[in-house]
Amino acid sequence: MELVKSKGLVIFLVVMLSITVISSINTRKLDERNEDIEKSYISMNIK
C-alpha cells in the first residue's frame, strides 16, 4: 500500500512539473509576441 502511495505521489509530482514547464514556455512565447506588438506600435506612433 505504501508503494502505491509513493508511486502515485511521484506521478503527481511529474505531472505538476511538466505542467509548470509547459506553462512557463507558453508565457515566454506570449511575452515575445507582446514585445513585437509593442515595438511595432511604438514605431507606428513615431512616424
Summary of the structure (lengths in Angstrom):
residues: 47
radius of gyration: 20.5
end to end distance: 69.6
largest distance: 69.6
contacts: 87
relative contact order: 0.07
helix: 96%
strand: 0%
